[in-house]
Amino acid sequence: MAQITSHRPRYAVVDIVRGIALMAMMIYHCFWDLAYFRFYPVDVSADLGWVIYARSILGTFLFLVGVGLVLGHGRAIRWNAFWKRFAMVTGAAIIVTIATLILFPQTFVYFGILHAIALFSLLALAFLRMPVWLVAVLALVILVVGWGYSNPFYNERIPSVLGLWTVPPPANDLVPLLPWFGLVLAGIAVARLVLNSSLGPRLAAFKATSWPLRGLAFLGRWSLLFYLIHQPILLGVIYPLSLAVHPGLAEQNVAFLNNCQSTCIAGGTSEKLCMRYCQCGLSGVIDNDLWNAVNSGAPNANEQMQLDVVTKACSALIYPVGPEPVLKPAP
């Protein structure tokens, strides 16, 4: 088949929505960093409101992946452009994996948002010419199965890429096929319906005229670059500040986690469950200001009661865990 180079004009509204999602993502990561370095008292990775916020951002990005595929390849797949974009996203995903493997070897990103976008974009090409109603039905089925079914088989790293786990493997970012590929298909179905309706020309005619909209559209066009640089910039500001305000905090947290995990694993619990247990324990110590009790090794009656509460609550997350690890930092 000959490659067709003509394609639809760029839709400013799509770039603007993507830009808004990028700003929302930056806000989330900013508060995640602030919480990690004890400038913000809420665990954004576990707080329900923050979890909903983060998943809404993720869903928006993946929905826009489907929309973008229709806009760029709906008339005919522009293979050169597709493979160029695919190589860029895949390369960036590999960089993220390598960097997180060095910085966070126990929770490195082995299938995060960039990995998902690369794979989902490739899989979604098969759905660009499928009847719209069938694409919509498949999207719904994937979403329902992904959110409604789980099995312990998918708890390990390799099968977890499909989703359906009961307890996710430890990872700083994990975006499995189910249910999230369903939102890519939903984006394809909605984009095709809109472009074939009277709304399509109106959206194509929309222009970013004000400076805020132009700024958002600019971010939307350079989304991959923004994704790669925003977190290093945030950490470049917050981490040095934490060293001045909370000296020794990072070393203290790492020492606590290392000792807790080694004790937990020595007790016969799997590395994956020990990671979850110890992260929970660290949050409990920080939230209840129990560092003195942990470091001294001789808590008073009230501190011991609080430590017991934290230990039991974290043990409940991974039951059965066998012998309960001791919450104390490395010597």
C-alpha positions as CSV (number, residue, x, y, z in Angstrom):
1,M,0.0,0.0,0.0
2,A,1.3,3.4,-0.9
3,Q,1.9,5.7,2.0
4,I,-0.5,8.7,2.0
5,T,1.1,11.9,3.4
6,S,-2.0,14.0,3.7
7,H,-3.5,14.3,7.1
8,R,-5.8,16.3,9.2
9,P,-4.8,19.8,10.5
10,R,-3.4,20.0,14.0
11,Y,-6.2,20.6,16.5
12,A,-5.2,23.3,19.0
13,V,-7.9,22.1,21.4
14,V,-6.2,18.7,21.7
15,D,-2.8,20.4,22.4
16,I,-4.4,22.6,25.0
17,V,-6.1,19.7,26.8
18,R,-2.8,17.8,26.8
19,G,-1.1,20.9,28.2
20,I,-3.6,21.1,31.0
21,A,-3.0,17.4,31.8
22,L,0.8,18.1,31.9
23,M,0.3,20.9,34.3
24,A,-1.9,18.8,36.5
25,M,0.7,16.0,36.4
26,M,3.4,18.5,37.5
27,I,1.3,19.6,40.4
28,Y,0.8,16.0,41.5
29,H,4.6,15.2,41.2
30,C,5.4,18.4,43.1
31,F,3.2,17.4,46.0
32,W,4.5,13.8,45.9
33,D,8.1,15.2,46.2
34,L,7.0,17.6,49.0
35,A,5.4,14.7,50.9
36,Y,8.4,12.5,50.4
37,F,10.7,15.2,51.9
38,R,8.3,16.0,54.7
39,F,7.1,19.4,53.5
40,Y,3.5,18.1,53.0
41,P,1.8,16.0,55.6
42,V,-0.3,13.8,53.2
43,D,0.9,10.6,51.5
44,V,-0.3,11.5,48.0
45,S,0.3,7.9,46.8
46,A,-2.3,6.5,49.2
47,D,-4.7,9.4,49.9
48,L,-8.0,8.7,48.1
49,G,-8.4,12.2,46.7
50,W,-4.9,12.3,45.4
51,V,-5.2,8.8,43.9
52,I,-8.4,9.8,42.0
53,Y,-6.6,13.0,40.9
54,A,-3.6,11.0,39.6
55,R,-5.7,8.4,37.8
56,S,-7.8,11.1,36.2
57,I,-4.6,12.6,34.7
58,L,-3.4,9.2,33.5
59,G,-6.8,8.5,31.9
60,T,-6.7,11.8,30.1
61,F,-3.3,11.1,28.7
62,L,-4.3,7.7,27.4
63,F,-7.6,8.9,26.0
64,L,-5.6,11.6,24.1
65,V,-3.3,8.9,22.7
66,G,-6.3,7.4,21.0
67,V,-7.4,10.8,19.8
68,G,-4.0,11.6,18.5
69,L,-3.8,8.4,16.5
70,V,-7.0,9.2,14.7
71,L,-5.9,12.7,13.9
72,G,-2.5,11.6,12.7
73,H,-3.2,8.3,11.0
74,G,-7.0,8.1,10.6
75,R,-7.0,8.5,6.9
76,A,-3.8,6.4,6.3
77,I,-1.0,5.3,8.6
78,R,1.9,7.6,8.1
79,W,4.5,5.0,8.9
80,N,7.6,7.2,8.9
81,A,6.0,9.6,11.4
82,F,4.6,6.8,13.5
83,W,7.9,4.9,13.8
84,K,9.8,8.1,14.6
85,R,7.4,8.9,17.4
86,F,7.4,5.3,18.6
87,A,11.2,5.3,18.7
88,M,11.3,8.5,20.7
89,V,8.7,7.3,23.3
90,T,10.3,3.9,23.6
91,G,13.8,5.4,24.0
92,A,12.5,7.8,26.7
93,A,10.8,4.8,28.5
94,I,14.1,2.9,28.5
95,I,15.9,6.0,30.0
96,V,13.2,6.1,32.7
97,T,13.7,2.4,33.5
98,I,17.5,2.7,33.7
99,A,17.4,5.9,35.8
100,T,14.9,4.5,38.3
101,L,16.7,1.1,38.4
102,I,19.8,3.0,39.6
103,L,17.9,5.4,42.0
104,F,15.2,3.0,43.2
105,P,16.2,-0.5,42.5
106,Q,13.4,-2.1,44.5
107,T,10.6,0.0,42.9
108,F,12.1,0.9,39.5
109,V,9.7,1.7,36.6
110,Y,9.5,-1.4,34.4
111,F,6.2,-0.5,32.7
112,G,5.2,3.0,33.3
113,I,3.2,5.6,31.4
114,L,5.8,5.9,28.6
115,H,6.1,2.2,28.1
116,A,2.3,2.0,28.0
117,I,2.0,4.8,25.5
118,A,4.5,3.1,23.2
119,L,2.9,-0.3,23.4
120,F,-0.7,0.9,23.3
121,S,0.0,3.1,20.3
122,L,1.3,0.1,18.4
123,L,-1.6,-2.1,19.3
124,A,-4.2,0.6,18.6
125,L,-3.3,0.9,14.9
126,A,-5.3,-2.3,14.3
127,F,-8.4,-0.5,15.6
128,L,-8.3,2.7,13.4
129,R,-10.4,1.1,10.6
130,M,-12.5,-1.1,12.7
131,P,-16.2,-0.2,12.9
132,V,-16.7,2.5,15.5
133,W,-19.3,0.6,17.4
134,L,-17.0,-2.4,17.8
135,V,-14.2,-0.2,19.0
136,A,-16.5,1.3,21.6
137,V,-17.7,-2.1,22.8
138,L,-14.2,-3.5,23.1
139,A,-13.2,-0.4,25.0
140,L,-16.0,-1.0,27.5
141,V,-15.2,-4.7,27.8
142,I,-11.5,-3.9,28.6
143,L,-12.4,-1.3,31.1
144,V,-15.0,-3.5,32.9
145,V,-12.7,-6.6,33.0
146,G,-9.7,-4.5,34.0
147,W,-11.5,-2.9,36.9
148,G,-13.7,-5.8,37.9
149,Y,-11.5,-8.9,37.8
150,S,-8.3,-9.8,39.6
151,N,-6.2,-12.9,40.2
152,P,-3.0,-13.4,42.3
153,F,-1.3,-14.9,39.2
154,Y,-0.8,-11.3,37.9
155,N,0.9,-10.1,41.1
156,E,4.4,-10.8,39.8
157,R,6.3,-8.3,37.6
158,I,6.0,-10.0,34.1
159,P,2.2,-10.8,34.2
160,S,1.5,-7.6,36.0
161,V,2.0,-5.8,32.7
162,L,-1.5,-7.2,31.7
163,G,-3.0,-5.9,34.9
164,L,-5.6,-7.9,36.9
165,W,-3.4,-8.2,40.0
166,T,-4.7,-8.4,43.6
167,V,-1.6,-6.8,45.0
168,P,0.6,-4.8,42.5
169,P,4.3,-5.4,42.4
170,P,6.4,-2.5,43.9
171,A,7.0,0.1,41.3
172,N,7.0,3.9,41.2
173,D,4.8,3.9,38.1
174,L,2.8,1.0,36.7
175,V,0.3,1.3,33.8
176,P,-1.0,-2.1,32.7
177,L,-2.8,-3.1,29.6
178,L,-6.1,-3.7,31.5
179,P,-7.9,-1.5,32.1
180,W,-5.9,1.4,30.6
181,F,-5.8,0.3,27.0
182,G,-9.6,0.6,27.1
183,L,-9.2,4.4,27.4
184,V,-7.0,4.5,24.3
185,L,-9.8,2.7,22.4
186,A,-12.4,5.1,23.9
187,G,-10.3,8.0,22.5
188,I,-10.3,6.4,19.1
189,A,-14.0,5.8,19.1
190,V,-14.9,9.3,20.3
191,A,-12.4,11.1,18.0
192,R,-13.9,9.2,14.9
193,L,-17.4,10.1,15.9
194,V,-16.6,13.7,16.5
195,L,-14.6,14.2,13.3
196,N,-17.5,12.8,11.3
197,S,-20.0,15.1,12.9
198,S,-20.7,18.8,12.6
199,L,-18.5,19.4,15.7
200,G,-15.4,18.3,13.8
201,P,-15.0,21.5,11.6
202,R,-15.7,23.7,14.6
203,L,-13.0,22.1,16.7
204,A,-10.6,22.4,13.8
205,A,-11.3,26.1,13.5
206,F,-10.6,26.8,17.2
207,K,-7.3,28.7,17.7
208,A,-5.3,29.4,20.8
209,T,-5.4,33.2,20.7
210,S,-4.7,34.2,24.3
211,W,-1.3,33.8,25.9
212,P,-2.4,31.2,28.5
213,L,-3.9,29.0,25.8
214,R,-0.9,29.4,23.5
215,G,1.3,28.4,26.5
216,L,-0.8,25.3,27.1
217,A,-0.8,24.4,23.4
218,F,3.0,24.8,23.3
219,L,3.3,22.4,26.3
220,G,1.0,20.0,24.6
221,R,3.1,19.9,21.4
222,W,6.3,19.2,23.5
223,S,4.7,16.8,26.0
224,L,7.5,14.2,25.9
225,L,10.2,16.7,26.6
226,F,8.2,18.3,29.4
227,Y,7.6,14.8,30.9
228,L,11.3,14.0,31.0
229,I,12.5,17.3,32.4
230,H,9.9,18.4,34.9
231,Q,10.7,15.9,37.7
232,P,14.4,16.5,37.7
233,I,13.7,20.3,37.9
234,L,11.3,19.8,40.8
235,L,13.8,17.6,42.6
236,G,16.6,20.0,41.8
237,V,14.7,22.6,43.9
238,I,13.1,20.5,46.6
239,Y,15.9,18.1,47.5
240,P,18.5,20.8,48.3
241,L,15.9,22.6,50.3
242,S,15.2,19.5,52.3
243,L,18.8,19.1,53.1
244,A,18.8,22.5,54.7
245,V,15.4,22.2,56.5
246,H,15.6,18.4,57.3
247,P,19.3,17.5,57.4
248,G,19.8,13.7,57.2
249,L,16.2,13.0,56.3
250,A,16.9,11.1,53.1
251,E,19.6,9.0,54.8
252,Q,17.3,8.3,57.7
253,N,14.5,7.1,55.5
254,V,16.8,4.9,53.4
255,A,18.4,3.4,56.6
256,F,14.9,2.7,58.0
257,L,13.7,1.0,54.8
258,N,16.9,-1.1,54.3
259,N,16.9,-2.4,57.8
260,C,13.1,-3.0,57.9
261,Q,13.2,-4.9,54.6
262,S,16.2,-7.1,55.6
263,T,14.5,-8.0,58.8
264,C,11.2,-8.7,57.1
265,I,12.8,-10.9,54.4
266,A,14.8,-12.8,57.0
267,G,11.5,-13.6,58.6
268,G,10.3,-15.5,55.5
269,T,8.2,-12.8,53.8
270,S,8.6,-12.1,50.1
271,E,10.5,-9.0,49.0
272,K,7.4,-7.6,47.3
273,L,5.3,-7.8,50.5
274,C,8.2,-6.5,52.7
275,M,8.5,-3.5,50.5
276,R,4.8,-2.7,51.0
277,Y,5.1,-3.4,54.7
278,C,8.1,-1.2,55.2
279,Q,6.8,1.7,53.2
280,C,3.7,1.6,55.3
281,G,5.8,1.5,58.5
282,L,7.9,4.5,57.3
283,S,4.7,6.5,56.7
284,G,3.4,5.5,60.1
285,V,6.7,6.6,61.9
286,I,6.7,9.9,60.0
287,D,3.0,10.7,60.4
288,N,3.1,10.0,64.2
289,D,6.6,11.6,64.7
290,L,8.0,8.4,66.2
291,W,11.6,8.9,65.1
292,N,12.9,9.4,68.6
293,A,11.2,6.2,69.8
294,V,12.6,4.2,66.8
295,N,16.1,5.5,67.0
296,S,16.4,5.2,70.8
297,G,15.3,1.6,70.9
298,A,13.6,2.4,74.3
299,P,10.2,3.9,73.6
300,N,8.0,5.0,76.5
301,A,4.6,3.4,77.0
302,N,2.7,5.8,74.8
303,E,5.3,5.6,72.0
304,Q,5.3,1.8,72.2
305,M,1.5,1.8,71.9
306,Q,1.7,3.9,68.8
307,L,4.4,1.7,67.3
308,D,2.2,-1.4,68.0
309,V,-0.7,0.3,66.2
310,V,1.5,1.1,63.1
311,T,2.9,-2.4,63.1
312,K,-0.5,-4.1,63.2
313,A,-2.0,-1.7,60.6
314,C,0.9,-2.4,58.2
315,S,0.8,-6.1,58.9
316,A,-2.9,-6.2,57.9
317,L,-1.9,-4.9,54.4
318,I,0.1,-8.1,53.7
319,Y,-1.5,-10.7,55.9
320,P,-0.2,-13.4,56.5
321,V,3.3,-12.0,56.9
322,G,4.7,-14.4,59.5
323,P,7.0,-12.8,62.1
324,E,6.5,-9.1,62.3
325,P,9.6,-7.1,61.4
326,V,11.0,-4.6,63.9
327,L,10.5,-0.9,63.0
328,K,14.0,0.5,63.5
329,P,16.7,2.0,61.3
330,A,20.0,0.5,60.5
331,P,22.7,0.9,63.1
